[in-house]
Amino acid sequence: MTLPGSPFLSWRGQELFLENVKLADLVRQHGSPLYVYSRRAMLAALAPYQRALQGRPHLICYAVKANSNLAVLQTFAQAGCGFDIVSAGELARVLAAGGDAAKVVFSGVGKTRSEMAQALQAGVKCFNVESTAELEVLSQVAAGLGLTARVSLRVNPDVDAGTHPYISTGLKGNKFGVAHDQALATYRRAATLPGIQVVGIDCHIGSQITDVSPYLDALDRVLDLVEAIEAAGVTIHHLDLGGGLGITYTDEQPPKADELIAQLLAKIDARGHGQREVMFEPGRSLVGNAGVLLTEVLFLKEGEQKNFCVVDAAMNDLMRPALYEAWMGIVNTQQRSDGTLTWDVVGPVCESGDWLGRDRSLAVQAGDVLAVLSAGAYGMTMASNYNTRGRAAEVMVDGSQTWVIRERETVEQLIANERLI
Ligand SMILES: *Cc1c(COP(=O)(O)O)cnc(C)c1O
């Protein structure tokens, strides 16, 4: 049975292992549902980024929203990464995990004044600003604190990343970034504001991108702008090309990070921009295939039209199938040789959209532990408490070692902030 995209998952006999750890055992020890991540898989995914950028000024800023567990952030901080954050909450996580504020870029279309102030006081490397209105407010906040905000404008290159509409961000109709034809004027404005220092330019065109060409198109558009901006007398130090590189969930064949970067650097050099610091903001491609969601089978419901395999994980634990109709691999962690049927794997939440996989061929019995694959990115970070379900526990694996990196949420914690009238 194949395991798409997950080199650190393997079958040993009939049992599914992540590195040297038998996954079914983890559920026996820590309960279900349970997110499990491989530390080595994360570092192995980072290595091609680091290799490709070696020898030139660069910074890899892990996009915290993909998986924001403190131990995950700690892993990337220790590996030398910076971070791409989208809230003051994420900034607090980075600092709590030992990350360096001077390597943090603050993205997002709706930063509040309070978030700006916290990031300024922490000393973040750069604000990726998305509108003129934000620029004016940021300048006020910075000047009020006697500080200067280093900024990069997130420009919208108007390229189609060929991805799902909900995760495409670089088209004119998206809410993200400064329109390409407004960028020069916005940079001119930025250069006049007292609390602002222009340091770079950035773009981020979408997520789960499986082609090099949209990146190359966006880069050309960005470099055109850099040349125009510098001709107007505003200096651009760094180029931040965002994140978005896809992973294999089923049969996608995204470019390898080092191949993608080699092509981008070749263009940067060919156009005479080789001296600039180059930054990337990868999220999914660093953690997506490093994690699985384990879930126990509660009941089997065979029906006239459909067979339902009811598991104890639901859309509140893993939202991607419900939100994007995403396909994620599902395997039984203990392979059975007989009784294969076609199942819809569904959770207990009271919504018909609450499914993890449809029409899956599985040999399964009640009590078995299933693994939803490629669940390391946008899994736990999107989890909610819908149906008053406490969020899952998380475990990190490294070789044969395991750590609980987040305890299971209790019902006491869920109601702790509520009050009777
Ligand atoms: C979400 C996001 C990323 C990371 O995207 P991935 O597809 O997970 O690599 C990077 N930069 C910005 C601005 C983002 O919003």
The ligand as a MOL file (V3000), in Angstrom:
LIG
                    3D

  0  0  0     0  0            999 V3000
M  V30 BEGIN CTAB
M  V30 COUNTS 15 15 0 0 0
M  V30 BEGIN ATOM
M  V30 1 C 0.2360 31.3770 4.2990 0
M  V30 2 C 1.3770 32.2210 3.8920 0
M  V30 3 C 2.6170 31.6580 3.6180 0
M  V30 4 C 2.8520 30.1740 3.6300 0
M  V30 5 O 2.1930 29.5250 2.5780 0
M  V30 6 P 2.4310 27.9660 2.3200 0
M  V30 7 O 1.5440 27.6640 1.1680 0
M  V30 8 O 2.0290 27.2440 3.5450 0
M  V30 9 O 3.8800 27.7940 2.0020 0
M  V30 10 C 3.6570 32.5140 3.3130 0
M  V30 11 N 3.4890 33.8550 3.2530 0
M  V30 12 C 2.2950 34.4290 3.5030 0
M  V30 13 C 2.1700 35.8900 3.4290 0
M  V30 14 C 1.1950 33.6350 3.8160 0
M  V30 15 O 0.0140 34.2100 4.0500 0
M  V30 END ATOM
M  V30 BEGIN BOND
M  V30 1 1 1 2
M  V30 2 1 2 3
M  V30 3 2 2 14
M  V30 4 1 3 4
M  V30 5 2 3 10
M  V30 6 1 4 5
M  V30 7 1 5 6
M  V30 8 2 6 7
M  V30 9 1 6 8
M  V30 10 1 6 9
M  V30 11 1 10 11
M  V30 12 2 11 12
M  V30 13 1 12 13
M  V30 14 1 12 14
M  V30 15 1 14 15
M  V30 END BOND
M  V30 END CTAB
M  END
